[in-house]
Protein backbone atom coordinates (compact mmCIF):
# COMPACT_ATOMS: atom_id res chain seq x y z
CA UNK A 1 0.00 0.00 0.00
CA UNK A 2 1.12 3.58 -0.59
CA UNK A 3 1.22 6.01 2.36
CA UNK A 4 1.98 9.66 3.05
CA UNK A 5 2.83 9.90 6.75
CA UNK A 6 2.16 13.28 8.35
CA UNK A 7 4.93 14.69 10.55
CA UNK A 8 2.77 14.39 13.63
CA UNK A 9 2.27 10.63 13.13
CA UNK A 10 5.95 10.09 13.77
CA UNK A 11 9.05 8.78 12.10
CA UNK A 12 8.88 5.41 13.89
CA UNK A 13 5.54 4.65 12.28
CA UNK A 14 6.85 5.66 8.85
CA UNK A 15 9.93 3.46 9.26
CA UNK A 16 7.78 0.52 10.40
CA UNK A 17 5.44 0.89 7.40
CA UNK A 18 8.45 0.93 5.08
CA UNK A 19 9.96 -2.14 6.75
CA UNK A 20 6.56 -3.86 6.43
CA UNK A 21 6.88 -3.49 2.65
CA UNK A 22 4.77 -0.40 2.00
CA UNK A 23 5.67 2.52 -0.27
CA UNK A 24 6.02 5.39 2.19
CA UNK A 25 6.69 9.09 1.84
CA UNK A 26 7.06 11.19 4.98
CA UNK A 27 5.65 14.69 4.79
CA UNK A 28 8.88 16.05 6.27
CA UNK A 29 10.62 14.88 3.06
CA UNK A 30 8.48 17.37 1.13
CA UNK A 31 10.08 20.39 2.80
CA UNK A 32 8.32 22.92 5.02
CA UNK A 33 4.84 21.95 6.16
CA UNK A 34 2.53 22.81 3.23
CA UNK A 35 -0.62 22.67 5.37
CA UNK A 36 -3.32 20.07 5.79
CA UNK A 37 -5.28 20.74 2.58
CA UNK A 38 -2.08 20.58 0.54
CA UNK A 39 -1.09 17.28 2.17
CA UNK A 40 -4.44 15.77 1.19
CA UNK A 41 -3.94 17.04 -2.35
CA UNK A 42 -0.41 15.61 -2.54
CA UNK A 43 -1.60 12.25 -1.17
CA UNK A 44 -4.47 12.19 -3.67
CA UNK A 45 -2.17 13.07 -6.57
CA UNK A 46 0.19 10.24 -5.63
CA UNK A 47 -2.63 7.83 -4.70
CA UNK A 48 -1.40 7.55 -1.11
CA UNK A 49 -3.33 7.01 2.10
CA UNK A 50 -2.58 9.87 4.47
CA UNK A 51 -1.65 8.75 8.00
CA UNK A 52 -2.08 11.42 10.66
CA UNK A 53 -2.96 12.09 14.28
CA UNK A 54 -4.14 15.60 13.43
CA UNK A 55 -7.89 16.05 13.96
CA UNK A 56 -8.06 18.94 11.45
CA UNK A 57 -8.25 16.44 8.59
CA UNK A 58 -11.69 15.37 9.76
CA UNK A 59 -12.96 18.91 9.22
CA UNK A 60 -11.41 19.08 5.76
CA UNK A 61 -12.78 15.72 4.67
CA UNK A 62 -16.21 15.73 6.31
CA UNK A 63 -17.21 19.38 6.44
CA UNK A 64 -15.40 20.81 3.44
CA UNK A 65 -15.51 17.72 1.23
CA UNK A 66 -11.81 17.84 0.31
CA UNK A 67 -10.94 14.94 -2.01
CA UNK A 68 -8.51 12.31 -0.74
CA UNK A 69 -7.15 8.84 -1.50
CA UNK A 70 -7.91 7.49 1.99
CA UNK A 71 -7.02 8.65 5.47
CA UNK A 72 -5.89 6.72 8.54
CA UNK A 73 -6.56 8.95 11.55
CA UNK A 74 -4.97 8.08 14.89
CA UNK A 75 -5.98 11.02 17.11
CA UNK A 76 -5.20 10.65 20.81
CA UNK A 77 -3.11 7.52 20.18
CA UNK A 78 0.16 7.55 22.12
CA UNK A 79 3.27 7.15 19.98
CA UNK A 80 4.07 3.82 21.62
CA UNK A 81 0.74 2.32 20.40
CA UNK A 82 0.62 3.69 16.84
CA UNK A 83 2.42 0.78 15.22
CA UNK A 84 0.34 -1.77 17.15
CA UNK A 85 -2.87 -0.06 16.03
CA UNK A 86 -1.71 0.26 12.42
CA UNK A 87 -1.09 -3.50 12.41
CA UNK A 88 -4.74 -3.97 13.35
CA UNK A 89 -5.99 -1.33 10.89
CA UNK A 90 -4.06 -2.91 8.03
CA UNK A 91 -5.16 -6.44 8.96
CA UNK A 92 -8.85 -5.53 9.19
CA UNK A 93 -9.34 -2.46 6.97
CA UNK A 94 -6.66 -2.39 4.23
CA UNK A 95 -9.29 -2.84 1.51
CA UNK A 96 -11.32 0.05 2.91
CA UNK A 97 -8.27 2.32 2.99
CA UNK A 98 -7.32 1.37 -0.56
CA UNK A 99 -10.82 2.26 -1.71
CA UNK A 100 -10.55 5.74 -0.18
CA UNK A 101 -12.18 5.27 3.22
CA UNK A 102 -11.35 7.25 6.33
CA UNK A 103 -10.38 4.94 9.18
CA UNK A 104 -10.36 6.61 12.59
CA UNK A 105 -8.97 4.98 15.72
CA UNK A 106 -10.20 6.36 19.03
CA UNK A 107 -9.25 4.36 22.09
CA UNK A 108 -10.31 0.79 21.37
CA UNK A 109 -12.87 1.84 18.75
CA UNK A 110 -12.18 1.88 15.02
CA UNK A 111 -14.63 3.68 12.76
CA UNK A 112 -14.63 3.28 8.99
CA UNK A 113 -16.27 5.98 6.89
CA UNK A 114 -16.53 4.94 3.28
CA UNK A 115 -16.96 7.25 0.34
CA UNK A 116 -20.56 7.63 -0.73
CA UNK A 117 -21.48 5.61 -3.82
CA UNK A 118 -21.46 7.62 -7.02
CA UNK A 119 -24.84 7.38 -8.81
N, C-alpha and C positions, 0 to 999 in steps of 0.2 A: 504494500500500500504506500501511497505517497503522502507525506506530511509536511506541513509548515509549522514549526514549533515556535510559539510566541516566547519572547524573552522571559516573561513571568512564569512560564511553565517549567523552566529550568533546563540547564545543560545536561544534567544527569539523565533526565527523561529522553532528551534528544539522542544522547549517546546510546542509551538502552534500545531505543527504537531502531537506530542504525545497526547495532549489533544483532538485533532480532531479524535483520534482513530487509528492513523497510528503506525506502528512498526518502531521506530526510533533509530538509533545509531548515536552518535555524534563522529566525528573523534577525538576530544580531549580525548574521553574515551579509545582510542586505544594506548595512550601513546604519545611519541614525534612524531612530524609530519613526516610521512614516505615518503612524496613526492607525487606529483600528480599522477604519473603512478601507484604507489602502492595503492593509494586510489581507482583508477578505478578498479584495480585488486581485491581489497578487496570487493568493492561494487558488482562486477560481481560474485565473489565467493559466496556471500551471497544473490544474486539476489535482490540488493537494487538499487534504483535510487539515483544517487549522486546529491546533491543539493549544488551549489557553486556560488560564485560571481567572482571567479577567471577565467580570460580569457585564461589562459594557457591550460585549458582542451580542448578548441576548437582546438588548435594546435595538441594535442595528439590524439584527436578523428578524426579530418578531415585530417590532413596532415600525421600523422604517423599510422593511422588506428588502434589505440589501442581499443581492445574489451571493451565493457561496457554493463551494464544492463539498461541503460537509464540515461540521464543527464538533470537536470533542471538548466539552467544557468541564473543567475540574475545579469549580470555585470552592473555597474553604477546605480544600484537600491539602493536608500537610505534605511537604516535599518528600518526606520519608515514605508516604503511602502512594504517591503518584504512579510509580512503576507498577506496583501491585494492582492498582485499580485499572491501569491501562491494559494489563494482562487480561483482566476480566472483561473489559470493554471490547477488546479485540476478539476474545474467544466467543463472546455472545452477540456482538453487534457490528462486526466488521462489514457484513453485507449492507447493513443500514447506513453506516458511514460512507461506504463506497457509492451508495445511491443518493448521497447528499443530505442525509439526516443530521439533525443536531442531537448529540448524545450528551446529556448533562448528568454528572455524578454529584449527588449531595448526600453526605453521610453514607448510609448503606443503601440509599435509593438511587436507581439509575432510570432516568426518563429518556425516552426516544421520541423525538418529534420529527416525523417524516414530512417531506415536501408534499403539498397538496397535489392530487392528480390533475394533470392538464386535460381539459375536455377535448 
